[in-house]
Amino acid sequence: MTTPMSTMKWLIRRELWEHKGAFFWAPLAVAAVIVLLFGGGFLYAIIANPSFHVQVSGEQVMTVNGLPPAVLAKLATAAASSYLVITAPLFFVLPVVVFFYCMATLYDDRRDRSILFWKSLPMSDAQTVLSKAVTALLVAPLATIAIGIAASLILLVIGLLGGAIKGINLIAPVLANVNFYLAPVYLISFLPLYILWALPTVGWLLLVSSWAKSRVFLWAVGAPLVALAILAWFDFLAGRFAGVSMNVKWFGEEIVARVLLGVFPGIWFGEVNGEALAQQQQAGLDGPLLLGTSYATLLTPGVWIAAAAGCAMIYGAIRLRRWRDEG
Amino acid sequence: MSAVISARGLTKHYGKRIAVDSIDIEIAAGRIVGLIGPNGSGKTTTLKAALGLIQCEGELSVLGLDPRTQRDELMKDVCFIADVAILPRWLRVKDAIDFVAGVHPRFDRSKAERYIANTKLTPTMKVKEMSKGMIVQLHLALVMAIDAKLLVLDEPTLGLDIIYRKAFYQNLLEDYFDEHKTIVITTHQVEEVEHILTDLLFIRDGKIALAASMEEIGERYVEVMVGSDKVAAARALQPIDERTVFGKSVMLFDALRAGGLSRTQLAALGEVRNPSVADLFVATMKGTYA
C-alpha cells in the first residue's frame, strides 16, 4: 500500500541513504573522539596514579584516599545532572551539518539532473521538500541526541567504575539521583524549542537551495550579509547627513541572525536573562531552570514570527521546485 | 477512444526564442509513437510540457488531466525517462528498488529484479560505481517494472550497446506494451525503433512536420530505384528527395502530393519499395542545418 505517510517514510529514508555520512558517521566520529579522549584520559590517569594527589609546586602535600560524604554527594549530583554536557561538541557539529544539508539538498539534484528521476515518480513537490525539512529539523537532531546520550553514558560508566576502583564509589548515589534519568528527557525537551528557532534558517536555506541556479552558498550567506552591510552604510550616511537613523541592529538580530544562525542549538540563550542562570546554587546543571528560561523566549513574538516566516519560505521552496527542473 | 495526449496550440517560449510553436498533437491509447526531430527542434520541450515539468501556453491534456495543474495526480499513471544516466550517484541498486516499490503503487518488484538479473548489476552496487550503460540498465529496469498508462522515453538507449538496445526494444514490445498502454519515444537511432512504432511524429523548428500512422506512411511514401534511362521522367514527377546509391538514383515520392501518384505509375520507373523512416526523416528535414 502506498499512502502519503508511507511515501514520506521512504522519502526520509532516501535522505538518510544520501546523507548517512553527515547525519550518522560525523556525529559518531566526534562521539568516538570524545569517548577516547576523555574516557581514555581518565583511565590513563587512574592507572598512572595510585591515588589522588594534590601537588603544590611539584611537591606532594596531600594524598587523598577518600572523600567526605558531603563532597561525595555533591560530586554525585553534579555527575548525575550534567553528564550529558561532555558531548557538547556534537551540538556544534549538528548545526554545521544541518546548515550545509539544507543549502544543498534542493540544488544538488537539479545540478546532477537526478531531479528528473525523482520527478518521474508519484510524489509531490510538497512531500519532497517537507521530507527534507523534517530530516533537517527532526531526524538529524534526534540522531545527534541519541548518539550524544549513548556516548555520555559510556563515559559516565567509565568514570563511575574508575572512581569506584579508586575508592570513590559514586555508582549508588548517581543511580539514585533522579536527575540521572531526567537529563536525557530534559535534552529531548529542548527539541521543540530548537525546531521553532531553526525554522527560519531551514526555511531560508531551502528557499535559496530551491531557487538558486548556481552559487547557493554565496546567495544563502552573502545576500543577508550584503543587505546588512548596505543598510549599515546607508544608515551611516543618513545619520551623518540627514540626521535620520534606522534600526540596523534590529535588522541584524531579527533577520540576519535568525535566517543564518537559527540552527545552532542554544541560540535562544542570546535572549535569555542570564542572572537567573548565574544565580543557581545547585551543583551541576539545573535542567528545569535551563528549560524554563529557554522556553521563556517563546513569550516574545519574534520567535513565532520568524518560525512562521520559516514555514512561508518552505512553502516558497515547494512552489519554486514545481517549475525548476533544469539545472 | 479518448486521446492519451491531446494538445492544441501548445507553445513554449524561452525568452524570445520559440521552442515549440503552436503545435497540435493527438495521441490515442495503445500506440507507440516515435517523436523524431533534429537537435533543438523542440521534441524534449514538448515532452517536458506533457509531463508537467515546464510551463507552457495552449491547451494540453494528458490522460484527461492538465499536467500543469494536476501533475501529482497524473504521475500515478505516467512514467518517463527524461534523460538517461541521471540516477543519483549515491543510490544502491537494492535501495532504488525498495524506494520505487515503496512510493509507486504500480511497481512490480519481481519484474524489476528479473530485468536486473539479466545484467551485471548487483544489489549492493552504487550508481557511482556503474558504467554509463549499467546506469541506463538500472533505470530501464525500474521504469519497465512500472505499469504506467503512458510511458515517455526520451533517448532511452543512449550509451547502451547494440545487443542490449535490441533486447530492450524487444522487451518493450513483448513484455511491456499492451493495447491499454501508450509509449512515446524520441531517439536518434530511428532504424532501431521503426519496426516497433505504430505512429510517427516529425517535429522541426517547433512545428509538427509530419504526423501519420505507419500504415499511412507506407501508403503515402514510395521509394523508387530509378533506372538511369528514366531519371528525367522520374524527376518530372517531382520527387521530394533524390540521392544516388552505387550510381543509381533513388527517389522518394509523396503519393499524396498535388496531382497524386499511383504505385503502378511509379513502378514503371524502376524498383519500388517502402522508404525507411530514417530516409523519410532526412528528406523531410532537408535544409534544417543549412
Contacts between the chains, C-beta under 8 A, distances in Angstrom:
chain1	res1	chain2	res2	distance
A	1	B	105	7.7
A	2	B	102	7.4
A	2	B	103	6.3
A	2	B	104	6.9
A	2	B	105	4.4
A	6	B	102	6.4
A	6	B	103	7.8
A	7	B	102	7.3
A	7	B	103	4.9
A	9	B	102	7.4
A	10	B	98	7.8
A	10	B	99	5.6
A	10	B	102	3.8
A	10	B	103	5.2
A	11	B	103	7.6
A	13	B	99	7.5
A	13	B	102	7.9
A	14	B	95	7.9
A	14	B	99	6.0
A	17	B	90	6.6
A	17	B	91	7.3
A	17	B	92	7.4
A	17	B	95	5.5
A	18	B	88	6.9
A	18	B	90	5.1
A	109	B	88	6.7
A	112	B	86	6.9
A	112	B	88	6.8
A	112	B	89	7.1
A	113	B	83	5.9
A	113	B	86	4.3
A	114	B	86	5.2
A	114	B	87	6.2
A	114	B	88	4.1
A	116	B	53	7.6
A	116	B	82	4.2
A	116	B	83	5.5
A	116	B	86	5.5
A	117	B	86	5.7
A	117	B	87	5.7
A	117	B	88	7.2
A	117	B	139	7.2
A	119	B	51	8.0
A	119	B	53	6.5
A	119	B	75	7.9
A	119	B	82	7.9
A	120	B	51	8.0
A	120	B	75	7.5
A	120	B	79	5.9
A	120	B	80	4.9
A	120	B	81	7.1
A	120	B	82	6.8
A	120	B	143	7.5
A	121	B	75	7.0
A	121	B	100	6.5
A	121	B	103	5.5
A	121	B	104	6.0
A	122	B	72	7.4
A	122	B	75	4.3
A	122	B	76	4.8
A	122	B	103	6.4
A	122	B	104	5.9
A	122	B	105	7.5
A	123	B	75	7.8
A	123	B	103	5.6
A	124	B	71	8.0
A	124	B	72	4.3
A	322	B	71	7.9
A	323	B	53	8.0
A	323	B	54	6.7
A	323	B	55	5.8
A	325	B	48	7.3
A	325	B	53	4.6
A	325	B	54	6.8
